[in-house]
Amino acid sequence: MHTPSRTGYALSALAAIVWASTAPGLSYLIARYGIPGITLALWRDLLIAVVCTAGLLIFRPTLLRIGGSAIGQLALTGIVSIGIYHALWLWSVTLNGAAIAVVLIYTYPAFVALGAWMLFREPITKAHMAALALALAGCALVVRAYDPMVLRISWLGAVVGLLTALTHTVYVLMGQRNAPSISPWTTLAYTMTFGSLTLAALALAADWLTQAERSYLWTIEAPEAWAILAIIAIGPTLGGYALFTQSLRYIPGKVAGLISVIEAPVATLIAVTVLGERLELQQIAGMGMILVAVVLPRLASRARQPAPLTA
């Protein structure tokens, strides 16, 4: 494997591992303090936007000067793939339950592969299609979608879940397109800013529709809740996005997206270790399927390479 490819694989795998700790942290805040998910998403993204923008203004202000056209593209990406995506994800969890919502969001590598074929003329090999199917099946096993108590879905839930995958696809494809010319930190500064503004607008709309006594913008009271949220935002969320966005400089988005599916088994292992959940045999099998899926396209590519000539 060439060094750039190895770097890209390592960055995207590390991004998935780092990302995996965000869900347990946010779940704890929702359960312990009763904070609405949209409030957590808004302030998490806003904290990331402030940190990235302030950091660039202090250390590399020139990276923020990217031109009106590029800012427009990043603004659209932030609105769709940060703001609307995070709002849809919360709705999907509400409609489908966390397990099925995870399965539906991880259809996004298939949409990325299709989008890369349409936009960048990247071929979709049989090995990659097999890897996508294997990864999705493995993810379903990891989150126990085989359990009748878990498997519940309506047509609305299916539509919302697939929309989460499509909105995240936009981030990956735009990230791949901009990776050669725009710093990952610049991408995050702009996309998180416009994403958090979108979430703020959605929170205000929710206030108006529900006639809530207290605005969704201001439902975090406990100082320790703010501290935990700040750690989640500046730690695993920012770290995961930065690593994944950087990986797009070395490998195609369809490969990075496939590798990111390992977030599901890592998150499960965290839940088993920290929360004491039980790990079933089917879940172990699903983890193995995901690991095979991640390496399958690379193994198939090596197998297709002609053998070196010998004297």
C-alpha atoms as one frame of an Amber mdcrd trajectory, in Angstrom:
protein
   0.000   0.000   0.000   1.401   3.396  -0.985   2.166   5.794   1.851  -0.631
   8.314   0.999  -3.207   5.503   0.977  -1.871   4.142   4.250  -2.124   7.610
   5.776  -5.705   8.022   4.551  -6.740   4.623   5.892  -5.171   5.399   9.273
  -6.787   8.846   9.521 -10.286   7.651   8.610 -10.045   4.645  10.952  -8.838
   6.870  13.768 -11.670   9.312  13.034 -14.223   6.513  13.442 -12.636   5.395
  16.705 -12.633   8.959  18.066 -16.207   9.615  16.897 -17.430   6.477  18.641
 -17.219   8.083  22.070 -19.579  10.953  21.207 -22.825   8.953  21.261 -22.379
   7.556  24.811 -21.475  11.040  26.077 -24.487  12.727  24.497 -26.769   9.894
  25.649 -25.541  10.457  29.198 -26.355  14.181  29.022 -29.844  13.503  27.681
 -30.577  10.846  30.317 -28.919  12.593  33.282 -29.954  16.201  32.702 -32.964
  15.890  30.370 -31.398  18.178  27.758 -33.137  18.116  24.347 -31.003  16.649
  21.598 -31.335  19.707  19.341 -29.940  21.879  22.139 -26.918  19.611  22.542
 -26.333  19.525  18.775 -26.581  23.320  18.516 -24.145  24.159  21.307 -21.750
  21.358  20.405 -21.463  22.591  16.817 -21.252  26.227  17.924 -18.395  25.429
  20.320 -16.514  23.722  17.489 -17.144  26.688  15.176 -15.839  29.154  17.763
 -12.731  27.103  18.546 -11.838  26.538  14.876 -12.485  30.135  13.837 -10.632
  31.606  16.814  -7.715  29.248  16.296  -7.388  30.213  12.638  -7.697  33.936
  13.394  -4.883  33.651  15.926  -2.504  31.281  14.133  -3.370  31.138  10.405
  -5.823  33.908   9.436  -4.941  33.553   5.757  -6.652  30.147   5.704 -10.008
  31.854   6.231  -9.629  33.882   3.026 -10.874  31.398   0.429 -13.081  33.495
  -1.845 -16.818  34.001  -2.112 -17.521  30.953  -4.265 -15.745  28.585  -1.861
 -17.476  30.173   1.141 -20.819  29.661  -0.607 -20.060  25.978  -1.137 -19.022
  25.517   2.490 -22.091  27.428   3.674 -24.363  25.096   1.721 -22.445  22.095
   3.047 -22.791  23.354   6.612 -26.522  24.014   6.272 -27.241  20.603   4.749
 -24.584  18.311   6.207 -24.224  19.790   9.688 -27.422  21.629  10.617 -30.103
  19.667   8.756 -28.165  16.408   9.143 -27.946  16.655  12.920 -31.629  17.634
  13.181 -32.655  14.705  10.966 -30.447  12.331  12.969 -32.247  13.268  16.189
 -35.613  12.788  14.480 -34.491   9.410  13.123 -33.483   8.238  16.605 -36.887
   9.336  17.916 -38.825   7.572  15.141 -36.714   4.441  14.712 -34.810   3.941
  17.930 -31.050   4.349  18.145 -30.184   0.929  16.677 -32.160   1.229  13.432
 -31.150   4.887  13.090 -27.515   3.726  13.123 -28.181   1.117  10.426 -29.917
   3.689   8.214 -27.205   6.328   8.601 -24.569   3.802   7.600 -26.154   3.411
   4.193 -24.312   6.645   3.415 -21.131   4.931   2.096 -23.293   3.461  -0.692
 -24.631   6.920  -1.559 -21.067   8.279  -1.488 -19.925   5.581  -3.924 -22.838
   6.404  -6.235 -22.197  10.133  -5.960 -18.473   9.702  -6.640 -19.319   7.698
  -9.752 -21.673  10.443 -10.965 -19.514  13.465 -10.029 -15.934  12.203 -10.270
 -16.363   9.220 -12.619 -14.915   6.870 -10.017 -15.718   3.247 -10.921 -17.674
   1.086  -8.490 -16.025  -2.324  -8.405 -17.715  -5.582  -7.495 -15.423  -5.815
  -4.474 -16.555  -2.406  -3.240 -20.224  -3.313  -3.687 -19.657  -6.541  -1.772
 -17.851  -4.619   0.967 -20.739  -2.150   1.274 -23.267  -4.967   1.623 -21.075
  -6.785   4.131 -20.521  -3.631   6.186 -24.234  -2.813   6.298 -25.131  -6.376
   7.315 -22.403  -6.332   9.944 -23.637  -3.004  11.292 -27.165  -4.422  11.577
 -25.838  -7.310  13.656 -23.714  -5.041  15.853 -26.697  -2.883  16.821 -28.907
  -5.988  17.299 -31.342  -5.165  14.511 -32.293  -8.865  14.554 -34.017  -8.377
  17.923 -37.813  -7.895  17.473 -37.713  -5.423  20.364 -35.204  -3.332  18.401
 -36.529  -3.780  14.873 -39.335  -1.284  14.539 -39.644   1.077  11.615 -42.335
   3.019   9.777 -42.253   4.471   6.300 -41.657   7.925   7.779 -38.834   6.561
   9.933 -37.260   4.915   6.884 -37.444   8.137   4.861 -35.975  10.260   7.649
 -33.237   7.704   8.314 -32.215   7.597   4.662 -32.276  11.400   4.510 -29.691
  11.441   7.317 -27.485   9.286   5.110 -28.002  11.537   2.082 -27.246  14.744
   3.978 -24.045  13.254   5.397 -23.116  12.133   1.882 -22.995  15.787   0.842
 -20.283  16.469   3.448 -18.127  13.598   2.220 -18.415  14.440  -1.478 -17.857
  18.161  -0.947 -14.981  17.364   1.387 -13.364  15.216  -1.274 -13.846  17.954
  -3.861 -12.356  20.687  -1.659  -9.659  18.621   0.083  -6.803  19.549  -2.308
  -7.374  23.297  -1.981  -9.025  24.031   1.382  -7.609  23.242   4.825  -9.683
  20.842   6.942  -9.713  23.467   9.702 -11.122  26.047   7.298 -13.773  23.579
   6.196 -14.768  22.937   9.809 -14.789  26.631  10.753 -17.233  27.519   7.983
 -19.404  24.391   7.936 -19.835  24.307  11.717 -20.679  28.028  11.767 -23.419
  27.713   9.171 -24.553  24.407  10.642 -24.977  25.886  14.115 -26.868  28.872
  12.675 -29.204  26.420  10.956 -29.747  24.524  14.203 -30.444  27.802  16.021
 -33.114  28.634  13.453 -34.624  25.159  13.841 -34.591  25.504  17.643 -36.425
  28.832  17.423 -38.930  27.256  15.027 -39.458  24.441  17.553 -40.079  27.061
  20.261 -42.765  28.679  18.140 -44.432  25.406  17.099 -44.501  23.866  20.573
 -45.117  27.097  22.510 -42.476  25.870  24.958 -42.230  27.701  28.269 -38.478
  27.785  27.945 -36.552  28.146  24.692 -34.670  25.161  23.319 -31.704  27.511
  23.111 -31.357  27.757  26.882 -32.115  24.396  28.464 -28.607  23.594  29.736
 -28.346  24.758  33.338 -25.872  22.594  35.272 -22.233  23.753  35.006 -21.089
  20.129  34.882 -23.354  19.539  31.870 -21.674  22.444  30.071 -18.274  21.003
  30.992 -19.135  17.544  29.660 -20.573  18.998  26.461 -17.455  21.128  25.926
 -15.245  18.054  26.340 -17.360  16.101  23.844 -17.343  18.983  21.347 -13.658
  19.911  21.479 -12.526  16.330  21.952 -14.126  13.473  20.000 -16.480  15.473
  17.786 -13.944  18.026  16.562 -11.188  15.418  16.492 -13.289  12.974  14.491
 -14.370  15.549  11.922 -10.831  16.914  11.566  -9.300  13.464  11.082 -11.974
  12.370   8.617 -11.769  15.594   6.591  -7.975  15.308   6.493  -8.235  11.686
   5.291 -10.040  12.906   2.155  -6.743  14.412   1.015  -5.297  10.902   0.693
  -8.111   8.510  -0.194 -11.456   8.827  -2.024 -14.557   9.612  -0.023 -16.131
   6.241  -0.843 -13.178   4.483   0.808 -13.104   6.802   3.829 -16.858   6.360
   4.237 -16.571   2.580   4.185 -13.809   2.635   6.792 -15.861   4.905   9.057
 -18.404   2.114   9.586 -16.037   0.702  12.216 -17.453   3.428  14.469 -20.423
   1.115  15.144 -18.443  -1.781  16.681 -16.145   0.594  18.560 -19.141   2.392
  20.091 -20.588  -0.985  21.066 -17.344  -2.001  22.753 -17.320   1.296  24.659
 -20.876   0.622  25.853 -19.876  -2.894  26.924 -16.797  -1.657  28.781 -18.168
   1.507  30.369 -21.873   0.781  30.749 -21.612  -2.943  31.391 -23.796  -3.975
  28.452 -23.764  -7.602  27.316 -22.069  -8.533  24.040 -23.893 -11.219  22.062
 -22.410 -13.714  19.617 -24.224 -12.127  16.673 -22.685  -8.772  17.548 -19.199
 -10.289  17.560 -19.917 -11.809  14.137 -21.078  -8.395  12.896 -17.842  -6.785
  14.068 -15.869  -9.362  12.128 -17.943  -8.703   9.010 -17.262  -4.961   9.243
 -13.523  -5.510   9.608 -13.527  -7.794   6.554 -15.556  -5.222   4.599 -13.048
  -2.471   5.379 -10.091  -4.398   3.923 -11.927  -6.239   1.135 -11.588  -3.586
  -1.624  -7.859  -3.226  -0.917  -7.299  -6.976  -0.965  -9.221  -7.255  -4.238
  -7.155  -4.410  -5.723  -3.922  -6.186  -4.817  -5.212  -9.441  -6.295  -5.886
  -7.695  -9.620  -2.361  -6.302  -9.859  -0.170  -8.260 -12.310   2.492 -10.425
 -10.782   6.048  -9.047 -11.156   8.069 -10.467 -14.000  10.825 -12.861 -13.033
  13.972 -13.651 -14.922
